[in-house]
Amino acid sequence: MFLNFKTAAAAIALTAMAGSAFARDLVINFDDLNPGPKKGFEDAVELFKSENPDINVIVNINDREAHKTAIRNFLTADAPDVTSWYPGNRMAPFVDAGLFQPIDDVWEENGFNEDLAAIKPTMSRDGKIWGVPYSYYQWGIYYRKDIFDLLELEEPQTWDELLAACGKMKENGVTPFTIGTKFLWTAAGVFDYLNLRTNGYDVHNALTAGEIKYTDDRIRATFANWETLINECGFVENHASMSWQDAIAPFANGDAAMYVMGNFSVDGYKNAGLTEDQIDFMPFPTIDASIPGAEEAPADAFFIPANAKNVEDAKKFLAFVARPDVQTQWNKTIGQLPINSKADISDDKFIQEGFALLNGASGLAQFYDRDAPAAMAKAGMEGFQEFMLDPSKVDAILERLDTVQEEVYN
Amino acid sequence: MSHAVVPDTDVPKRPSWVRRNKLAIAPWIFLIPALIFFAIYVVIPIFESLWLSLYEWNGLYNVDGESTAVWVGFDNYVKLWDDPNFWTSLRNNIAWLVLYMLAVPLGLFIALFLNQTVTGMRFYKSMFFFPFVISQVVVGLIFGWFYNPDFGVVGTVWKAIFCEETTNILGNVTFTCSRPAPDILSSPEWATYGIIAAGLWPQIAYCMILYLTGLNNVASDQIEAARLDGAKGWKMLWYVVVPQLKPATFIAVVVTVIGALRSFDMIAIMTQGGPFGSTNVLSHYMYEVAISEYGERYGYGSSVATVLFGIMLFFISYFLWRMYQDERGGR
């Protein structure tokens, strides 16, 4: 399970030899084994070690899915000093069970209240701050630039321009959007953006916090827009049996021209044979010009379990991961965006565009399945998929979501 | 010479309790290891699960290691009654039970068909038995691809009939169809039947092998006698062969019922209960609400498990009762 067993063993052997030289162990659990993210994390840990030679850092790296299960046990049974996890509603069960400790002081001392201001609401619960984020990425529309050029289309800025562009694509036999909703969450990306653009961040937040009903007129308006999008733009057929990776195939083949996705998908396009010149990124068009632009930007963060043994050094590590230079390097390695506003970004065009987009955002949503509690997210995303297959069922779906909402939040 | 032999004055000892009850104790000693494991892994969890279904719990313990569960009594069952997903799952469970039974007659007919002496028969038999040997997960994957409307067999055949090969705007090959290809696994009406069809494939093979062994034991003299009396075809099958296959039929029905109720792996592989929960069955729904990423409602999951347990208990008690009756009848 722990790939770095060897390193750990070596570290323990060293400790034994050096006697009390390494008096302070710092155990960190991390959750990504993919080569890029793993390297980003390990490089950062190396730097931390060289800056703090008196701390003996022990690292456990686990696979993402396995970590989601393991964290439920290790927080009580054998807590590390630092663990990676997700902000928003995903941290809520652990915060409520008292398994994380608040770290307002780390934010205070290091000036994160200013440097990480945009993400602060997401990291807070019950008036306290619970973690420090190290990276996030933007969502938006990835599109085939070559198709847009052939059809002489510009990046649509408004809803009407988008619908007009879709009309032109359909005339030429191109399906405007690709998507794969088999695993449900991709549909939530479309919903989030439609709702953020139709109603704005505050209404969206209130919805995922259970303060607004799904049958509310404002949410109905979102679904009406979604129906327009389905009718006048349209998604690829068979999307319910495709994963998000499967849905790249029609995009790569030129059958579909746009994809509402997160920046992690760029690798997928390149692996499918597309070059940087063929793909480009644009923000989701505005629907109501009076609504300030909010974006979808899921963040990854570090937390200190309540049972951590070495809290002092854990806080030191948390302060370290949010430092501008550390975030710059780390995010260059993993191809994502640093959250610290003082950090630099790489010259990748998607990263540049994303950085500009998120810096101008009035609010950052964490994605539907992190903003809403798990049971609500599941029912909601099933509803979105059902709606995409048959928009005429909207009333039944929204009423059902109201029932689930009532159950989940009370 | 002075040592006179002292006669053995001891009254012969009464054999110890253990010795006296040797015959009664021995089986229990052999049973103890199995009983301990059965208790730990089966019996106690059943009661724990029943107990848990009366709580609301997200599976977490607090810092002091105390469970964060809250007693809610029968609330979970009340919620279950109003939960459309639960009823969908139950309906699908019934569809599974009914349609899965097709495996029994189909297995019988394939067994009859294969029960001949032709060169290479062993090879054919093993080919027919093959689907049962591969894991359910693999069967699910294969059928998932088979049904795929883009690159699967269904899609390819459909394209050949209803679609034209054209080039799209970029000059790449694509297909335009006069009718969209059927997307079985994402249609709420058909997906369950698609999965059941996939499940039937190995189940038929299983029933077939049960019948093949049963057919070996069919008394040939009775067949002869029936033939002399002029029985043939369906009558021969129904009145002479099938009654002799009763034990095989019983086992085939039992494994098929249990197989239908346990249908978890195929659903998890092929649709994860989707589209929007329409292919869920109780076992998968229980997993979904209790331990999947969007679940973590252990109490609610346990109440689903309790309902499933009740259904299984009904069938299993019936089978055990039947077996008991048969044994008494046989004595």
Interface residues (C-beta under 8 A of the other chain):
Chain A: E65 K68 R72 L75 T76 P93 F94 A97 G98 L99 D146 I147 L150 L151 N172 G173 V174 K182 F183 L184 E237 N238 H239 A240 S241 A249 N253 G254 D255 A306 N307 D369 A374 A375 A377 K378 E382 G383 Q385 E386 L389 R400 T403 E407
Chain B: N58 G59 L60 Y61 N62 V63 G65 T68 K79 D82 P84 Y147 N148 P149 D150 T166 N168 I169 L170 N172 T174 T176 P180 A181 D183 L185 S186 P188 T271 Q272 G274 P275 F276 G277 E288 V289 E293 Y294 G295 E296 R297
